[in-house]
């Protein structure tokens, strides 16, 4: 299920493909080195923070890949 | 997958099956994200700063993939790792990520140790990836970015 170039996602991908790599890196670093240890410490708020960060990552994957299936796989992991 | 695990947790006590599901989810995430990011990083065109950061993201995803593999090995082979408690709780992800990065960067603090030969082999593989990836692919991408400035 590939999303065509002519629509909004195709435009976003063309424009933000490279900066999205930096955003995804920052989000993954935040999830692994901030959210995971704080969750392990028992701070419940960071469960929600983790979910929001994961949703942002999923959106980034959707734009970067242009494929709903790739985003769905990430969705399956987090949800 | 995680919703399924939460439902299982609500129905009864945590089990090894929950951890298998979580590990499978980590593996799916790292492979999918790795494929998407890899395609963007190694696509034709000028190598930019963002692509270098994307290559770093791939390095992090290697560690994430090995988190899942360590979990599978630890679940299938009892006492494969000394010091790593494979229980379905909040500390598991943090410990597994910590061990994976300690191995990938070949720091080796020694608080968590692979004992079983398969676990040791997996750790060796991760350490080799952790050494070779920055020295070859990452260095090549940085070189291309620097060359494109001139």
Backbone of each chain as ProteinMPNN parsed JSONL, in Angstrom:
{"seq_chain_A": "XXXXXXXXXXXXXXXXXXXXXXXXXXXXXXXXXXXXXXXXXXXXXXXXXXXXXXXXXXXXXXXXXXXXXXXXXXXXXXX", "coords_chain_A": {"N_chain_A": [[0.845, -1.179, 0.0], [1.267, 1.679, -1.165], [1.625, 5.124, -0.876], [0.717, 7.654, -3.099], [2.765, 9.987, -5.03], [1.619, 12.377, -5.644], [-0.067, 13.353, -3.669], [-0.662, 14.796, -0.362], [1.059, 13.49, 1.5], [3.115, 12.625, -0.137], [4.179, 15.06, -0.96], [5.02, 16.081, 1.518], [6.941, 14.183, 2.127], [8.863, 14.573, 0.149], [9.726, 17.12, 0.839], [10.442, 17.055, 3.58], [11.958, 14.788, 4.051], [14.757, 14.38, 4.649], [15.234, 16.076, 7.041], [13.491, 14.709, 8.731], [14.854, 12.413, 9.45], [16.646, 13.279, 11.375], [14.829, 14.111, 13.315], [13.547, 11.688, 13.969], [15.738, 10.317, 15.026], [16.287, 11.866, 17.306], [13.91, 11.422, 18.71], [14.006, 8.644, 19.166], [16.309, 8.463, 20.732], [15.41, 9.901, 22.936], [13.328, 8.224, 23.779], [14.724, 5.859, 24.452], [16.781, 6.577, 26.23], [15.772, 8.361, 28.07], [12.95, 8.078, 28.589], [12.597, 5.24, 28.957], [14.39, 4.555, 31.216], [13.174, 6.175, 33.186], [10.614, 5.159, 33.274], [11.283, 2.662, 34.236], [12.05, 3.416, 36.751], [9.676, 3.774, 37.928], [8.034, 5.939, 37.488], [4.982, 6.962, 36.617], [3.919, 8.802, 34.835], [5.576, 8.911, 32.669], [4.878, 6.78, 31.137], [2.761, 7.654, 29.572], [4.063, 9.744, 28.254], [5.876, 8.292, 26.779], [4.144, 6.933, 25.044], [3.12, 9.067, 23.517], [5.471, 10.009, 22.321], [6.067, 7.763, 20.834], [3.9, 7.734, 19.082], [4.468, 10.024, 17.641], [6.794, 9.176, 16.414], [5.755, 7.189, 14.795], [4.221, 8.673, 13.02], [6.278, 10.031, 11.754], [7.565, 7.885, 10.483], [5.548, 7.146, 8.719], [5.438, 9.371, 7.018], [8.059, 9.398, 6.054], [8.371, 6.918, 4.782], [6.169, 6.721, 3.131], [4.511, 4.677, 3.121], [1.766, 3.015, 4.308], [1.789, 0.556, 5.475], [4.304, 0.199, 6.665], [4.134, 2.129, 8.663], [2.019, 1.031, 10.044], [3.15, -1.279, 11.087], [4.897, -0.212, 12.972], [2.985, 0.94, 14.559], [1.697, -1.352, 15.503], [3.722, -2.295, 17.127], [3.825, -0.394, 19.185], [1.251, -0.14, 20.167]], "CA_chain_A": [[0.0, 0.0, 0.0], [2.14, 2.841, -1.261], [0.879, 6.359, -1.073], [1.231, 8.295, -4.315], [3.598, 11.183, -4.905], [0.852, 13.578, -5.911], [-0.875, 13.809, -2.543], [-0.006, 15.555, 0.704], [2.176, 12.733, 2.081], [4.21, 12.644, -1.112], [4.793, 16.398, -0.873], [5.731, 16.155, 2.799], [8.128, 13.327, 2.059], [9.879, 15.238, -0.682], [10.247, 18.312, 1.5], [10.972, 16.84, 4.938], [12.551, 13.452, 4.17], [16.044, 14.434, 5.351], [15.097, 16.521, 8.438], [12.784, 13.692, 9.534], [15.849, 11.472, 9.983], [17.142, 13.879, 12.621], [13.725, 14.099, 14.292], [13.372, 10.297, 14.419], [16.883, 9.991, 15.888], [16.067, 12.535, 18.596], [12.803, 10.746, 19.398], [14.458, 7.324, 19.629], [17.23, 8.721, 21.849], [14.562, 10.297, 24.067], [12.602, 7.033, 24.257], [15.612, 4.833, 25.026], [17.678, 7.047, 27.294], [15.055, 9.184, 29.056], [11.654, 7.505, 28.964], [12.73, 3.86, 29.476], [14.875, 4.513, 32.606], [12.221, 6.781, 34.114], [9.553, 4.16, 33.442], [11.831, 1.623, 35.115], [12.08, 3.966, 38.115], [8.31, 3.716, 38.441], [7.305, 7.196, 37.275], [3.896, 6.526, 35.731], [3.667, 9.832, 33.815], [6.394, 8.662, 31.492], [4.186, 5.815, 30.271], [2.019, 8.471, 28.604], [5.058, 10.465, 27.437], [6.389, 7.284, 25.852], [3.126, 6.664, 24.012], [3.074, 10.228, 22.619], [6.711, 10.001, 21.526], [5.935, 6.658, 19.883], [2.957, 8.176, 18.04], [5.208, 10.971, 16.789], [7.699, 8.36, 15.583], [4.952, 6.497, 13.784], [3.885, 9.677, 12.005], [7.51, 10.246, 10.993], [7.78, 6.715, 9.61], [4.526, 7.22, 7.664], [5.848, 10.398, 6.046], [9.357, 9.027, 5.462], [8.261, 5.75, 3.907], [5.044, 6.838, 2.203], [3.821, 3.385, 3.149], [0.932, 2.835, 5.498], [2.115, -0.742, 6.091], [5.45, 0.43, 7.551], [3.626, 2.843, 9.838], [1.16, 0.084, 10.782], [4.037, -2.182, 11.841], [5.338, 0.538, 14.159], [1.77, 1.074, 15.382], [1.508, -2.645, 16.165], [4.704, -2.434, 18.185], [3.615, 0.492, 20.319], [-0.118, -0.157, 20.699]], "C_chain_A": [[0.895, 1.248, 0.0], [1.318, 4.079, -1.585], [1.527, 7.148, -2.206], [1.985, 9.585, -4.059], [2.763, 12.452, -4.987], [0.097, 14.132, -4.72], [-0.034, 14.497, -1.475], [1.208, 14.817, 1.28], [3.386, 12.725, 1.158], [4.958, 13.976, -1.074], [5.609, 16.536, 0.408], [7.028, 15.346, 2.762], [9.244, 13.986, 1.266], [10.538, 16.389, 0.058], [10.987, 17.992, 2.797], [11.672, 15.491, 5.122], [13.847, 13.476, 4.977], [15.924, 14.945, 6.788], [14.39, 15.504, 9.333], [13.752, 12.666, 10.131], [16.397, 11.98, 11.314], [16.071, 13.825, 13.707], [13.535, 12.692, 14.856], [14.516, 9.875, 15.348], [16.691, 10.594, 17.275], [14.98, 11.829, 19.396], [13.236, 9.386, 19.953], [15.421, 7.471, 20.81], [16.439, 9.069, 23.11], [13.852, 9.081, 24.666], [13.531, 6.081, 25.006], [16.372, 5.311, 26.25], [17.009, 7.956, 28.318], [13.796, 8.455, 29.533], [11.81, 6.11, 29.593], [13.298, 3.816, 30.9], [13.886, 5.109, 33.61], [11.003, 5.884, 34.329], [10.013, 3.069, 34.403], [11.904, 2.086, 36.565], [10.693, 4.015, 38.737], [7.546, 5.014, 38.303], [6.256, 6.949, 36.192], [3.66, 7.513, 34.59], [4.407, 9.513, 32.517], [5.862, 7.524, 30.62], [3.467, 6.589, 29.167], [2.973, 9.222, 27.681], [5.622, 9.522, 26.367], [5.423, 7.006, 24.717], [3.073, 7.822, 23.016], [4.318, 10.289, 21.728], [6.642, 8.911, 20.456], [4.981, 7.025, 18.743], [3.635, 9.151, 17.082], [6.161, 10.218, 15.869], [6.946, 7.685, 14.461], [4.565, 7.439, 12.65], [5.104, 9.947, 11.111], [7.785, 9.12, 10.027], [6.803, 6.745, 8.444], [4.942, 8.214, 6.583], [7.109, 9.945, 5.3], [9.223, 7.895, 4.449], [7.202, 5.942, 2.823], [4.232, 5.558, 2.169], [3.05, 3.244, 4.443], [1.275, 1.535, 6.221], [3.288, -0.58, 7.067], [5.0, 1.125, 8.825], [2.782, 1.92, 10.705], [2.003, -0.872, 11.622], [4.529, -1.493, 13.109], [4.17, 0.722, 15.121], [1.532, -0.214, 16.17], [2.497, -2.825, 17.313], [4.295, -1.63, 19.416], [2.229, 0.335, 20.942], [-0.553, -1.521, 21.215]], "O_chain_A": [[1.225, 1.789, 1.055], [0.441, 4.067, -2.45], [2.75, 7.285, -2.256], [1.855, 10.196, -2.998], [3.157, 13.491, -4.457], [-0.341, 15.282, -4.757], [1.156, 14.746, -1.668], [2.252, 15.423, 1.522], [4.529, 12.806, 1.607], [6.186, 14.024, -1.144], [6.733, 17.036, 0.395], [8.06, 15.762, 3.289], [10.41, 13.959, 1.659], [11.742, 16.616, -0.065], [12.029, 18.58, 3.084], [11.949, 15.098, 6.256], [14.016, 12.672, 5.895], [16.464, 14.307, 7.692], [14.648, 15.436, 10.534], [13.491, 12.115, 11.2], [16.586, 11.211, 12.256], [16.361, 13.532, 14.867], [13.38, 12.516, 16.065], [14.297, 9.167, 16.331], [16.901, 9.928, 18.289], [15.105, 11.656, 20.608], [12.875, 9.023, 21.073], [15.359, 6.702, 21.769], [16.751, 8.6, 24.204], [13.78, 8.923, 25.884], [13.175, 5.559, 26.063], [16.587, 4.551, 27.194], [17.619, 8.289, 29.334], [13.605, 8.244, 30.73], [11.223, 5.831, 30.638], [12.745, 3.102, 31.737], [13.764, 4.626, 34.735], [10.429, 5.85, 35.417], [9.258, 2.611, 35.261], [11.831, 1.278, 37.491], [10.551, 4.268, 39.933], [6.504, 5.182, 38.938], [6.581, 6.755, 35.02], [3.247, 7.115, 33.501], [3.93, 9.805, 31.42], [6.331, 7.324, 29.5], [3.547, 6.238, 27.99], [2.73, 9.328, 26.479], [5.814, 9.907, 25.214], [5.832, 6.861, 23.565], [2.99, 7.597, 21.809], [4.227, 10.582, 20.536], [7.094, 9.101, 19.327], [5.22, 6.676, 17.587], [3.409, 9.111, 15.873], [6.321, 10.568, 14.7], [7.42, 7.613, 13.327], [4.577, 7.062, 11.478], [4.987, 10.074, 9.892], [8.19, 9.353, 8.888], [7.166, 6.414, 7.315], [4.816, 7.939, 5.389], [7.212, 10.088, 4.082], [9.867, 7.902, 3.4], [7.32, 5.392, 1.728], [3.375, 5.372, 1.305], [3.612, 3.341, 5.534], [1.078, 1.421, 7.431], [3.274, -1.148, 8.159], [5.422, 0.768, 9.925], [2.814, 2.001, 11.933], [1.619, -1.234, 12.734], [4.576, -2.097, 14.18], [4.34, 0.667, 16.339], [1.206, -0.174, 17.357], [2.17, -3.423, 18.339], [4.399, -2.109, 20.545], [2.046, 0.644, 22.12], [-1.679, -1.672, 21.688]]}, "seq_chain_B": "XXXXXXXXXXXXXXXXXXXXXXXXXXXXXXXXXXXXXXXXXXXXXXXXXXXXXXXXXXXXXXXXXXXXXXXXXXXXXXXXXXXXXXXXXXXXXXXXXXXXXXXXXXXXXXXXXXXXXXXXXXXXXXXXXXXXXXXXXXXXXXXXXXXXXX", "coords_chain_B": {"N_chain_B": [[0.5, -5.281, 19.423], [1.463, -4.769, 21.962], [-0.89, -3.984, 23.209], [-2.225, -6.384, 23.231], [-0.569, -7.748, 25.009], [-1.042, -6.222, 27.306], [-3.731, -6.825, 27.742], [-3.465, -9.531, 28.322], [-2.05, -9.303, 30.685], [-3.947, -8.153, 32.321], [-5.705, -10.224, 32.546], [-4.399, -12.208, 33.945], [-1.517, -13.477, 35.769], [1.787, -12.148, 34.99], [3.524, -13.635, 32.241], [5.943, -15.752, 30.491], [5.197, -15.705, 27.868], [4.179, -13.154, 27.418], [6.522, -11.65, 27.41], [7.761, -12.738, 25.176], [6.09, -11.721, 23.201], [6.541, -8.973, 23.513], [9.265, -8.862, 22.869], [9.152, -9.729, 20.213], [7.765, -7.584, 19.171], [9.642, -5.504, 19.508], [11.57, -6.409, 17.722], [10.206, -6.324, 15.261], [9.77, -3.578, 15.117], [12.419, -2.554, 15.003], [13.398, -3.684, 12.63], [11.57, -2.737, 10.675], [11.725, 0.087, 10.972], [14.43, 0.334, 10.533], [14.647, -0.491, 7.856], [13.16, 1.509, 6.55], [14.528, 3.86, 7.283], [17.104, 3.226, 6.385], [16.694, 3.12, 3.633], [16.195, 5.798, 3.15], [18.587, 6.995, 3.981], [20.594, 5.867, 2.383], [19.79, 6.544, -0.132], [19.932, 7.714, -3.575], [21.648, 10.793, -4.325], [22.648, 13.977, -2.831], [24.733, 13.802, 0.072], [23.667, 14.736, 3.138], [23.802, 16.593, 6.284], [21.645, 15.645, 7.79], [21.341, 13.095, 6.8], [23.596, 11.863, 7.77], [22.986, 11.868, 10.482], [20.809, 10.18, 10.307], [22.152, 7.835, 9.66], [23.38, 7.396, 12.082], [21.112, 6.872, 13.538], [20.481, 4.386, 12.462], [22.537, 2.917, 13.581], [21.773, 2.982, 16.262], [19.475, 1.514, 16.006], [20.437, -0.994, 15.444], [21.297, -1.809, 17.946], [18.824, -1.894, 19.188], [17.532, -3.944, 17.813], [19.1, -6.083, 18.656], [18.393, -6.112, 21.312], [15.907, -7.336, 21.257], [16.681, -9.854, 20.263], [18.349, -10.769, 22.314], [16.465, -10.981, 24.315], [14.854, -13.044, 23.299], [16.721, -15.19, 23.282], [17.356, -15.314, 25.995], [14.883, -16.038, 27.015], [14.366, -18.492, 25.812], [16.529, -20.055, 26.548], [17.213, -20.913, 29.689], [18.968, -19.08, 32.173], [20.838, -18.026, 30.4], [21.952, -15.562, 30.425], [23.834, -13.949, 32.896], [22.846, -11.987, 35.542], [20.921, -10.572, 34.212], [17.622, -10.083, 34.543], [14.9, -11.716, 33.367], [11.996, -10.759, 33.428], [8.547, -9.852, 33.231], [8.357, -6.821, 33.611], [8.709, -3.254, 34.369], [11.418, -2.69, 34.509], [12.754, -4.365, 32.826], [13.009, -3.589, 30.056], [14.692, -1.37, 30.282], [17.028, -2.511, 31.409], [17.719, -4.372, 29.424], [18.176, -2.724, 27.199], [20.308, -1.266, 28.187], [22.275, -3.31, 28.491], [22.54, -4.099, 25.828], [23.622, -1.812, 24.594], [25.994, -1.532, 26.021], [27.287, -3.768, 25.1], [27.304, -3.324, 22.288], [28.918, -1.073, 22.064], [31.191, -2.119, 22.96], [31.986, -1.789, 25.613], [31.569, -3.281, 28.008], [30.963, -3.654, 30.983], [30.501, -5.703, 32.799], [28.569, -6.349, 34.64], [26.291, -7.552, 33.677], [26.374, -10.642, 32.163], [26.968, -12.747, 29.362], [26.351, -16.198, 29.42], [25.68, -18.683, 28.29], [26.758, -20.472, 25.335], [25.428, -19.683, 22.901], [24.355, -17.211, 23.559], [26.715, -15.852, 24.082], [27.855, -15.901, 21.537], [26.029, -14.333, 20.152], [26.44, -11.895, 21.421], [29.071, -11.413, 20.651], [28.683, -11.071, 17.915], [27.142, -8.728, 17.919], [28.999, -6.951, 19.009], [30.933, -6.943, 17.006], [29.449, -5.829, 14.89], [29.025, -3.355, 16.06], [31.574, -2.313, 16.054], [32.402, -2.402, 13.361], [30.42, -1.056, 11.832], [30.435, 1.845, 12.454], [33.059, 2.293, 11.648], [33.184, 1.728, 8.958], [30.69, 2.066, 7.182], [29.502, 4.398, 8.348], [31.697, 6.113, 8.49], [32.244, 6.337, 5.778], [29.968, 7.678, 4.832], [30.183, 10.119, 6.18], [32.55, 11.011, 5.028], [31.697, 11.363, 2.371], [29.882, 13.433, 2.761], [31.542, 15.514, 3.607], [33.142, 15.741, 1.34], [31.249, 16.644, -0.48], [30.952, 19.274, 0.189], [32.988, 20.681, -0.969]], "CA_chain_B": [[1.11, -6.363, 20.194], [1.522, -4.39, 23.365], [-2.259, -4.016, 23.729], [-2.474, -7.799, 23.495], [0.153, -8.076, 26.251], [-1.751, -5.569, 28.428], [-4.937, -7.622, 27.998], [-3.019, -10.751, 29.003], [-1.668, -8.933, 32.057], [-5.176, -7.926, 33.083], [-6.391, -11.512, 32.752], [-3.701, -13.102, 34.865], [-0.167, -13.087, 36.167], [2.696, -12.036, 33.848], [4.121, -14.906, 31.838], [7.015, -15.652, 29.492], [4.565, -15.414, 26.582], [4.113, -11.69, 27.302], [7.855, -11.167, 27.03], [7.971, -13.13, 23.778], [5.344, -10.761, 22.378], [7.245, -7.686, 23.586], [10.51, -9.021, 22.105], [8.774, -9.76, 18.79], [7.406, -6.209, 18.811], [10.911, -4.764, 19.371], [12.234, -6.874, 16.493], [9.447, -5.769, 14.125], [10.04, -2.136, 15.077], [13.791, -2.244, 14.564], [13.548, -4.054, 11.211], [10.771, -1.821, 9.845], [12.323, 1.423, 11.022], [15.743, 0.218, 9.9], [14.464, -0.541, 6.401], [12.69, 2.825, 6.088], [15.619, 4.834, 7.461], [18.188, 2.811, 5.499], [16.343, 3.534, 2.266], [16.342, 7.256, 3.065], [19.996, 7.381, 4.177], [21.43, 5.413, 1.27], [19.149, 6.904, -1.406], [20.794, 8.547, -4.414], [21.566, 12.228, -4.044], [23.701, 14.555, -1.98], [24.755, 13.362, 1.476], [23.509, 15.916, 3.991], [23.959, 16.405, 7.736], [20.527, 14.83, 8.271], [21.584, 11.697, 6.424], [24.584, 11.337, 8.728], [22.225, 11.58, 11.708], [20.041, 8.978, 9.982], [23.067, 6.692, 9.774], [23.525, 7.173, 13.536], [19.863, 6.218, 13.942], [20.63, 2.973, 12.095], [23.431, 2.339, 14.595], [20.949, 2.777, 17.458], [18.497, 0.458, 15.713], [21.147, -2.282, 15.568], [21.219, -2.153, 19.373], [17.424, -2.207, 19.5], [17.28, -5.281, 17.27], [19.75, -7.067, 19.513], [17.6, -6.199, 22.552], [14.895, -8.369, 21.008], [17.335, -11.166, 20.138], [18.78, -11.166, 23.661], [15.264, -11.399, 25.052], [14.472, -14.379, 22.802], [17.704, -16.179, 23.766], [17.188, -15.423, 27.447], [13.623, -16.736, 27.316], [14.425, -19.877, 25.336], [17.576, -20.78, 27.275], [17.284, -20.388, 31.065], [20.293, -18.692, 32.674], [21.766, -17.707, 29.306], [22.632, -14.337, 30.846], [23.956, -13.781, 34.336], [22.617, -10.599, 35.944], [19.784, -10.005, 33.473], [16.385, -10.73, 34.992], [13.894, -11.692, 32.3], [10.644, -10.744, 33.985], [7.691, -8.894, 32.556], [8.128, -5.605, 34.403], [9.205, -2.013, 33.745], [12.882, -2.617, 34.515], [13.326, -5.259, 31.816], [13.41, -2.841, 28.851], [15.836, -0.53, 30.627], [18.207, -3.375, 31.575], [18.078, -4.979, 28.139], [18.757, -1.653, 26.372], [21.625, -0.985, 28.781], [23.203, -4.392, 28.15], [22.769, -4.089, 24.388], [24.546, -0.712, 24.259], [27.297, -1.859, 26.608], [27.896, -4.747, 24.189], [27.517, -2.716, 20.97], [30.052, -0.15, 22.154], [32.266, -2.959, 23.514], [32.427, -1.282, 26.917], [31.672, -4.493, 28.82], [31.127, -3.392, 32.416], [30.596, -7.0, 33.457], [27.477, -6.622, 35.585], [25.465, -8.55, 32.987], [27.357, -11.451, 31.428], [26.412, -13.902, 28.647], [26.931, -17.439, 29.94], [25.462, -19.756, 27.31], [27.506, -20.225, 24.088], [24.641, -18.941, 21.897], [24.291, -15.82, 24.038], [28.054, -15.282, 23.868], [28.01, -15.722, 20.096], [25.2, -13.178, 19.789], [27.133, -10.7, 21.935], [30.224, -11.192, 19.771], [28.152, -10.543, 16.658], [26.76, -7.331, 18.138], [30.227, -6.174, 19.2], [31.558, -6.782, 15.681], [28.632, -4.821, 14.188], [29.266, -2.078, 16.725], [32.896, -1.818, 15.655], [32.545, -2.263, 11.91], [29.48, -0.101, 11.236], [30.964, 3.226, 12.457], [34.37, 2.382, 10.979], [33.055, 1.569, 7.509], [29.572, 2.78, 6.552], [29.338, 5.743, 8.905], [32.861, 6.899, 8.062], [32.078, 6.585, 4.346], [28.922, 8.696, 4.656], [30.758, 11.388, 6.629], [33.505, 11.401, 3.987], [30.928, 11.861, 1.216], [29.301, 14.732, 3.124], [32.644, 16.488, 3.609], [33.55, 15.921, -0.061], [30.226, 17.398, -1.21], [31.065, 20.705, 0.528], [34.014, 21.318, -1.802]], "C_chain_B": [[1.123, -6.025, 21.684], [0.139, -4.34, 24.001], [-2.632, -5.444, 24.101], [-1.808, -8.22, 24.806], [-0.554, -7.472, 27.454], [-3.009, -6.35, 28.785], [-4.566, -8.906, 28.749], [-2.661, -10.463, 30.457], [-2.902, -8.75, 32.926], [-5.86, -9.239, 33.429], [-5.672, -12.4, 33.762], [-2.324, -12.593, 35.215], [0.734, -12.995, 34.93], [3.356, -13.378, 33.526], [5.226, -14.663, 30.815], [6.449, -15.306, 28.116], [4.474, -13.903, 26.346], [5.443, -11.136, 26.814], [8.21, -11.55, 25.598], [7.299, -12.127, 22.847], [6.054, -9.41, 22.345], [8.53, -7.746, 22.755], [10.221, -9.033, 20.602], [8.433, -8.352, 18.313], [8.659, -5.351, 18.628], [11.598, -5.124, 18.063], [11.546, -6.29, 15.255], [9.74, -4.282, 13.983], [11.418, -1.845, 14.504], [13.993, -2.585, 13.099], [12.806, -3.07, 10.309], [11.409, -0.438, 9.783], [13.692, 1.422, 10.347], [15.635, 0.226, 8.389], [14.082, 0.837, 5.854], [13.83, 3.849, 6.153], [16.794, 4.503, 6.529], [17.945, 3.242, 4.071], [16.538, 5.038, 2.091], [17.812, 7.679, 3.143], [20.823, 7.055, 2.936], [20.795, 5.669, -0.1], [20.118, 7.735, -2.249], [20.615, 10.028, -4.083], [22.657, 12.68, -3.1], [23.584, 14.04, -0.552], [24.73, 14.61, 2.353], [23.8, 15.558, 5.448], [22.879, 15.475, 8.278], [20.73, 13.353, 7.934], [22.628, 11.061, 7.34], [23.882, 10.985, 10.046], [21.358, 10.336, 11.505], [20.889, 7.721, 10.074], [23.342, 6.365, 11.245], [22.28, 6.473, 14.074], [19.909, 4.723, 13.606], [21.506, 2.231, 13.115], [22.64, 2.038, 15.88], [19.966, 1.63, 17.251], [19.138, -0.929, 15.738], [21.045, -2.749, 17.022], [19.812, -2.578, 19.745], [17.047, -3.602, 18.987], [17.896, -6.36, 18.15], [19.062, -7.177, 20.879], [16.575, -7.327, 22.407], [15.532, -9.758, 20.943], [17.826, -11.675, 21.494], [17.593, -11.673, 24.476], [14.834, -12.8, 24.612], [15.412, -15.454, 23.349], [17.53, -16.404, 25.267], [15.931, -16.177, 27.835], [13.697, -18.206, 26.926], [15.438, -20.711, 26.119], [17.668, -20.191, 28.69], [18.738, -20.165, 31.496], [21.321, -18.49, 31.541], [22.568, -16.454, 29.645], [22.675, -14.297, 32.37], [23.775, -12.298, 34.659], [21.476, -9.917, 35.216], [18.522, -10.777, 33.862], [15.33, -10.575, 33.906], [12.504, -11.857, 32.902], [9.852, -9.642, 33.302], [7.391, -7.717, 33.493], [8.839, -4.416, 33.74], [10.728, -1.978, 33.648], [13.519, -3.44, 33.393], [13.852, -4.484, 30.608], [14.67, -2.025, 29.128], [17.119, -1.364, 30.74], [18.678, -3.943, 30.24], [18.718, -3.946, 27.207], [20.166, -1.336, 26.868], [22.64, -2.046, 28.363], [23.548, -4.376, 26.666], [23.755, -2.977, 23.999], [25.933, -0.931, 24.844], [28.039, -2.84, 25.696], [28.243, -4.108, 22.85], [28.743, -1.798, 20.985], [31.299, -0.832, 22.711], [32.859, -2.38, 24.806], [32.625, -2.457, 27.883], [31.933, -4.246, 30.294], [31.229, -4.693, 33.217], [29.531, -7.27, 34.494], [26.454, -7.59, 35.002], [26.403, -9.314, 32.051], [26.647, -12.565, 30.657], [27.124, -15.176, 29.102], [26.84, -18.57, 28.918], [26.223, -19.439, 26.016], [26.732, -19.438, 23.031], [24.543, -17.463, 22.283], [25.639, -15.132, 23.821], [28.289, -14.977, 22.395], [27.242, -14.487, 19.615], [25.856, -11.866, 20.237], [28.348, -10.381, 21.067], [29.782, -10.547, 18.462], [27.786, -9.063, 16.807], [28.004, -6.453, 18.296], [30.929, -5.926, 17.866], [30.793, -5.738, 14.863], [28.916, -3.431, 14.76], [30.614, -1.478, 16.385], [32.95, -1.492, 14.17], [31.638, -1.19, 11.311], [30.001, 1.344, 11.282], [32.256, 3.353, 11.653], [34.249, 2.306, 9.463], [31.944, 2.445, 6.927], [29.452, 4.221, 7.033], [30.481, 6.656, 8.457], [32.751, 7.27, 6.581], [31.068, 7.71, 4.101], [29.451, 10.069, 5.068], [31.753, 11.91, 5.583], [32.785, 11.996, 2.779], [30.339, 13.243, 1.506], [30.367, 15.823, 3.081], [33.082, 16.787, 2.175], [32.546, 16.773, -0.824], [30.281, 18.894, -0.904], [32.021, 21.424, -0.419], [33.609, 21.323, -3.282]], "O_chain_B": [[0.839, -6.864, 22.539], [-0.006, -4.619, 25.191], [-3.26, -5.694, 25.129], [-2.393, -8.947, 25.608], [-0.663, -8.111, 28.501], [-3.33, -6.525, 29.961], [-5.255, -9.314, 29.684], [-2.931, -11.27, 31.347], [-2.92, -9.129, 34.097], [-6.51, -9.36, 34.467], [-6.299, -13.265, 34.373], [-2.0, -11.427, 34.988], [0.487, -13.674, 33.934], [3.7, -14.149, 34.422], [5.426, -13.546, 30.338], [7.13, -14.692, 27.295], [4.666, -13.428, 25.227], [5.495, -10.277, 25.933], [8.873, -10.792, 24.89], [7.87, -11.732, 21.83], [6.159, -8.779, 21.294], [8.85, -6.806, 22.028], [10.949, -8.426, 19.817], [8.768, -7.971, 17.192], [8.729, -4.555, 17.691], [12.142, -4.258, 17.378], [12.206, -5.823, 14.326], [9.935, -3.782, 12.876], [11.569, -0.994, 13.627], [14.686, -1.857, 12.388], [13.346, -2.621, 9.298], [11.608, 0.131, 8.709], [14.066, 2.383, 9.676], [16.434, 0.87, 7.709], [14.607, 1.277, 4.831], [14.064, 4.599, 5.206], [17.403, 5.404, 5.953], [18.864, 3.676, 3.375], [16.982, 5.503, 1.04], [18.231, 8.609, 2.454], [21.644, 7.858, 2.493], [21.209, 5.087, -1.103], [21.016, 8.383, -1.711], [19.556, 10.45, -3.618], [23.475, 11.888, -2.632], [22.483, 13.864, -0.03], [25.647, 15.431, 2.317], [24.012, 14.397, 5.796], [23.154, 14.62, 9.12], [20.334, 12.473, 8.699], [22.555, 9.871, 7.647], [24.147, 9.942, 10.644], [21.194, 9.534, 12.424], [20.416, 6.672, 10.509], [23.515, 5.202, 11.607], [22.365, 5.604, 14.941], [19.429, 3.895, 14.381], [21.247, 1.077, 13.459], [22.812, 0.988, 16.499], [19.659, 0.878, 18.176], [18.467, -1.922, 16.018], [20.75, -3.912, 17.299], [19.625, -3.513, 20.525], [16.329, -4.344, 19.657], [17.3, -7.415, 18.367], [19.14, -8.219, 21.53], [16.401, -8.152, 23.304], [14.998, -10.72, 21.495], [17.73, -12.867, 21.788], [17.694, -12.649, 25.219], [14.492, -13.64, 25.444], [14.963, -16.498, 23.821], [17.553, -17.539, 25.744], [15.902, -16.87, 28.852], [13.157, -19.066, 27.622], [15.243, -21.907, 26.332], [18.157, -19.073, 28.857], [19.616, -20.978, 31.207], [22.512, -18.751, 31.713], [23.711, -16.298, 29.215], [21.682, -14.575, 33.042], [24.476, -11.45, 34.105], [21.1, -8.798, 35.565], [18.377, -11.96, 33.553], [14.92, -9.465, 33.567], [11.922, -12.942, 32.887], [10.406, -8.638, 32.855], [6.314, -7.633, 34.084], [9.479, -4.556, 32.698], [11.27, -1.294, 32.78], [14.685, -3.236, 33.052], [14.989, -4.685, 30.181], [15.594, -1.993, 28.315], [18.167, -0.97, 30.228], [19.875, -3.991, 29.96], [19.686, -4.25, 26.51], [21.092, -1.16, 26.077], [23.743, -1.714, 27.928], [24.696, -4.606, 26.284], [24.629, -3.194, 23.159], [26.934, -0.559, 24.232], [29.257, -2.757, 25.539], [29.338, -4.316, 22.326], [29.509, -1.761, 20.022], [32.333, -0.193, 22.906], [34.061, -2.469, 25.053], [33.685, -2.614, 28.49], [33.0, -4.588, 30.804], [31.965, -4.763, 34.201], [29.568, -8.302, 35.164], [25.825, -8.356, 35.733], [27.127, -8.718, 31.253], [25.81, -13.264, 31.229], [28.353, -15.222, 29.16], [27.797, -19.314, 28.708], [26.327, -18.273, 25.633], [27.318, -18.609, 22.334], [24.638, -16.581, 21.43], [25.693, -13.968, 23.423], [28.845, -13.936, 22.044], [27.728, -13.71, 18.794], [25.825, -10.865, 19.522], [28.623, -9.215, 20.782], [30.411, -9.612, 17.966], [28.082, -8.251, 15.931], [28.051, -5.34, 17.772], [31.454, -4.84, 17.623], [31.395, -4.873, 14.226], [29.03, -2.456, 14.017], [30.778, -0.258, 16.424], [33.47, -0.452, 13.766], [32.041, -0.489, 10.383], [30.012, 2.012, 10.248], [32.517, 4.394, 11.048], [35.137, 2.781, 8.755], [32.218, 3.443, 6.262], [29.317, 5.146, 6.232], [30.266, 7.812, 8.095], [33.118, 8.374, 6.18], [31.292, 8.584, 3.263], [29.199, 11.064, 4.389], [31.788, 13.106, 5.292], [33.213, 13.011, 2.231], [30.298, 14.11, 0.634], [30.124, 16.921, 2.579], [33.358, 17.937, 1.831], [32.926, 17.538, -1.711], [29.723, 19.698, -1.65], [31.889, 22.626, -0.648], [34.356, 21.82, -4.124]]}, "name": "protein", "num_of_chains": 2, "seq": "XXXXXXXXXXXXXXXXXXXXXXXXXXXXXXXXXXXXXXXXXXXXXXXXXXXXXXXXXXXXXXXXXXXXXXXXXXXXXXXXXXXXXXXXXXXXXXXXXXXXXXXXXXXXXXXXXXXXXXXXXXXXXXXXXXXXXXXXXXXXXXXXXXXXXXXXXXXXXXXXXXXXXXXXXXXXXXXXXXXXXXXXXXXXXXXXXXXXXXXXXXXXXXXXXXXXXXXXXXXXXXXXXXXXX"}
